[in-house]
Amino acid sequence: MTIDPITLEVLTQALISAVREMRATVCRTASSVAIYDAKDFSCGLFAPDSQVVAQSEDIGSHVVPMPWTVQVAMEKLGHTLKPGDAILVNDPYTGGTHLNDVTVIYPVFAGDRLIFFPAVRAHWADVGGAVPGSMSGKATEIYQEGIRIPPIKILEEGRHNEAAFELLLANMRLPEERLGDLNASFAACRVAEMRIREICDKYGVDQLLEAVRIDLDRAEARMRACISALPDGEYRYEDYLETYMGGRFEPLLLPLTLKIEGDRMIADFTGASPQVPFPVNSTAAVSSASVFIAVKSIFDPAAPLNQGSFRPIEVIAPPGSIVNVQRPAPAGSHGEIRKRVIATMVGALSQVAPDKVAGDLCRTSFHNLLGGYDPVTGREWVHYEWSAGGNGGFAENDGPDVMAPIDWGDLVTVQSSEVIEMRMPLLVESSRVSQDSGGAGTTRGGCSMERVIRVLAPEARYSLLSDGAVLPAFGVLGGMPGCPVGAWTEREGEMLDFDTPGKIAGHPVERDGAVVIRSAGGGGYGDPTERPAERVAEDVREGYVSSAAAYHLYGVVLDQRGEVDGVATAAQRKRLVGSRHSFRAVPVADGFEAGRVSKRRICRLHPSDAAKLDVEEDDIVEFDTRKAAALRGWVRLDSGISPGTVPLDEAGLAILLASAGEPIEIRRLDARSRPAVGLAVAAE
Amino acid sequence: MTWLGVDVGGTFTDLVLFDEEAQDIRILKTPSTPKDQSEGILTGIRRLGFAPEALTRFVHGTTVATNTALERDGAKLAIVTTAGHKDVLVVGKGNRTVMYNIKAPPVRPLVRRSDCYEVRERRRADGSVQTPLNEDDVHAVAERLAADGVEAVAICFLNAYADDSHERRCAEILFERLPGVVVATSAEVLPEYREFERFSTTALNAYVAPRLRRYVGRLRGQLRNAGLRADVSIMTSNGGSLPASRVEALPILSMLSGPAGGVIAASAIGTAAGYPNLITCDMGGTSTDVCLLRGGEYGMTTEGRVGVFPVKIRQIDIHTVGVGGGSIASRAGGVLSVGPRSAGSMPGPAAFGRGGTEPTITDANVVLGRIGTDVPLGGEIQLDLEAARSAVGRLGEDVGLETEAMADGILRIATVQLAMAIKEVSILRGIDPRDFTLLPYGGAGALHAAAIAEELGMRQVLVPPLPGNFSALGLLIADLRRDLVQTRIARTAEVTADDVRARLADLVAAGTEELDQAGFPAERHRFVASLDMRYSGQSFELSVPVALDVAEIGEIEKAFAEVYRARYGGLTAAAVEIVSYRVAAWGLSEKLTLPQVRAEGRSAEAAETGRRPIAFGGAARDVPVLARDRMPVGHTFSGPALVEEDGASTVVPPGWSAALDPVGCLVLSRI
């Protein structure tokens, strides 16, 4: 079968157009606001073995994991499929994401040959479970998060599987609305089926499938070319999820070994923390998809998304770990693993393609909930806020401020203050870009958003489910970390901090009290003392950087008019570089310390060295060689360590591109997180 | 008495002169003069050579406001805003600019952060005062702005849509302290809620105002020097025209000035010709504008944007894609594509011979003989066939196709993209384009119309008279129109019919004042009301037409239910909210009408002026070339054929026929 180059593009466009039509159909016919208003759904078109078309407007976190869902469904039901069948699935353990994302897969036949699967994944507002909306921050088992639907035939040769319908809807809140959403997915798939048939009638099945093959192959070829250009080897990085077990901080380790072999790439998460009885675990589909989102966004941003790009990439996610959750652990809040996987990919790739990556970005999904009962209107109200943070700086440019990260598609992240005040007894007192929140660097990390929201009702409750409150976004090539997420309350000028940063459940806020929420800043890129002083002066003029930070982080001295003092700047920069503390790396077998569930990297320092660095036991430090991403560890004072040295295991040295005996810079992780320390409220 | 319509585009300035007594239309195209558009206009006026004192109407479609915004060449602008909220325009909605790209560039906001000033003042959502306006703050800001030499100030206070007295007081002070500086308030430009959209619209308005005012001033002076005394009107985005003085005050209203004219002409001429259900396709040099009309009526939207900036002004619902005659065909990463890069008018397509070397859609048309090279384009640009052939040939070599096959391929890909634009306004909204007639205009529309129609299964194409000057024609058909809006959010259970009537009456009063000032007598006033409504909890509203004299709230709820069901299928049990009240105020004007086609000099034989080889589906055929102004009414010509006229060419592919109707529309039908 041959196809001319023009017909190839025409057929490619025709399939994209079919998916756009699916999307429009869902928007027009769905019942729940979350789908047609917030656009919390995605459509895709699959060939029996891979994903052919997805849309750029779709949410990456939805659409990229879909191939796993299709694959698992095919393994189970593929041999029994007949025209008129449709598969329904939401089970995280068999290719899904979280239970609220319900997927319809709709086989399309040409004669008796199975050729395509249109599929729709939509976020259903409720799938049963312990709480309305199904996602509970307190879930310890998946059964509390709603009903699990393994791949089943919901339509059989065009007939409704009535038993399945009844059973499902009996287990969900607002069943009529759910039925409407399901019908919207069917309608979208049928539209795609109709268009595929039209294309086949006009161009022939074989020509269409040939076009699909070439589309996938050329995406694959582009990706293989990108990977081939990288030197072979093993590159590593590690990052952590933040949890509190019984009120005590417990970081859950996520280590990545990224192997590059010729034109292939293997992302291996062996060693990831065991799964935990909190909803932070994620599925193999989500973890793999996150690897792909990172690779696509770093190496091949321009071309449309299809599965061909991902063929050269293999993901190893050990079952029973936080990246491949098994029954019965919950998986409701899978967004944090996505961010961590992307971060480890950025960290590892910074060692081999530093010009292609950026500093770590946004860090977290940052779910804030502020709600209560308004006696004036007699209504319950909830404000749900997920302000984006700063993106990482990169070779060509500063990271964008307050912008949705790469896994969030076209999602709007900053809500209108006027809308909030219209709907809720709240006053958005300020809504500002947070000064000094972007990681310092030759190019700066993007700044985050800081909002002060005052409660006008007699009382409200505030919850936060977030990572990045302890470990901020990391910098690359000597760039500094961004600021971590922050949340505190303020009343009559008194500020109160929480002692489980990032994890707050139902903290009461009285009338006239305010909640202050600040998203995470992006990581910096390159040594801040090499940022052109003029750009630092401009950042100060524009208010993104304080003059204190200009002096202490960038080494830029400004005169009273805000102009650069060249002589003083040169001297200050020299002083800054000279005051960095380096330690000789001494190889050790194990650089980690076990916790209750997982383990964390530690930095053993002689007490005199700790004093030099102004750090104490349990403080967090960054190891850096300014050759790639910085590495984090927790301080342990140990007088058995020779002064001037620091033990590092093989992985640690690899991450820093260092060998034994080399000097390693260590610095205190200066997290600007708390305005004042006060009463704290613990939460699980 | 003569009327003149002038539409200034990126490449050409189009003029239409209408003699009311003689019912005679004359058209002219002359190259645009981007530095000062009025120069090109005056050249056109001189070339038309009419008696200046007879001119009673001058209606203008201008891209000055749009270009100023897109080229970021506007005023030195400052924003004065509520303390705590200086970053509304800097941060926007926090969404990504580029999907799946870790190197998404930062957004460059319209104003620098350091040009945003906060003053202490605050209102709550219900309009009540939380913090009174601190006038000392305003005076302090005034001092800074005077020292900085700003040219325009946008005053953007939170919740000012609910009560704008703080904004007005602030404007008073600044107006007094900063003579000659443009001062605009958000509530005056757009009294609707959602601060980012309102502030953005207000800031853009202020940003483009000084340049637009200078331009209109110059144009007035030049016209006066040429002895023209007619008042200048400017086409606005909502499909109406306004006295130039109003557009100087609110230049944001003219952002879609050009494209709106074509839609108005399509509505009038399509309906007159018996085709009220139309999809327009205005294909120019760099982009194509598409609009769907049902029963002669076009839709309205408030979701417009200029570049990356939202413009919440109510405008005709026109969908634009970056595909035009100048779109470049290229191959990257194994993928062959047409656009979005464009050769623009400089250097332009390779065939323009101005240094362009990459193949464009125009070059493909020249290679295939669809655009003749005998007559210079717009009377000025001599087309170079060899340059077009070598540009297309080079890409063909890269792809492995002969030159003609490559040219044909470029047109096929372009057709798919243009068809996608039409799907966007039809299929993706649940409307079947096969129930519509395609109406192409602009320099390139009629070349591609039949192919696009075929791609979509549409059976009929209506090429209107004067397709190359169609938008200018629309300028002489448009009524005066002003859209007024006021946000007042409440559940329907919480308002009475009296409230609704009173709010609409306020808007009607404002509209009446505007129409009176423009010199329209009361019998030419028309008012149409609508409400923006939604279910409580939703974030997007539907526009619901209502009567001005609403008798009971039930009426409104019923009307909402109908619109909702038509859009989304089912209804929900949630409470219904009214968000904004809208009144469209119309001043009905005299309209240009198309003269009947005269029979003399027309016959099937006279029409065929020659034959030319033109390729269809890869095979070149010897095809008759027809002169449109010699085609007899009612005679059916079978394709393949090429119809030529001043400013446009129409391709009639095999399997299609073409016939002229009595009003002068060229009707293409699939056989």
Interface residues (C-beta under 8 A of the other chain):
Chain A: D4 P5 I6 L8 E9 V10 T12 Q13 A14 S17 R20 E21 A24 T25 R28 T29 A30 S31 V33 Y36 D37 A38 S56 E57 G60 E177 G180 R218 A221 R222 I293 A294 K296 S297 I298 D300 P301 A302 A303 L305 V346 K356 V357 A358 L361 S387 A388 N391 G392 F394 E396 N397 D398 G399 P400 D401 V402 M403 A404 P405 I406 W408 G409 D410 L411 V412 T413 V414 S416 S417 E418 V419 E421 M422 L427 V428 E429 S430 S431 R432 V433 G446 M449 V452 R541 E542 G543 Y544
Chain B: A83 G84 H85 K86 D87 V88 V90 V91 G92 K93 G94 N95 R96 T97 V98 M99 Y100 N101 I102 K103 A104 P105 P106 V107 R112 R113 S114 R124 A125 Q130 L158 N159 Y161 Y193 R194 E195 F196 A332 G333 G334 V335 L336 S337 V399 G400 L401 A405 D408 G409 R412 I413 V416 Q417 M420 K423 I427 L428 R429 G430 I489 Y535 G537 Q538 S539 F540 R567 Y568 G569 G570 T572
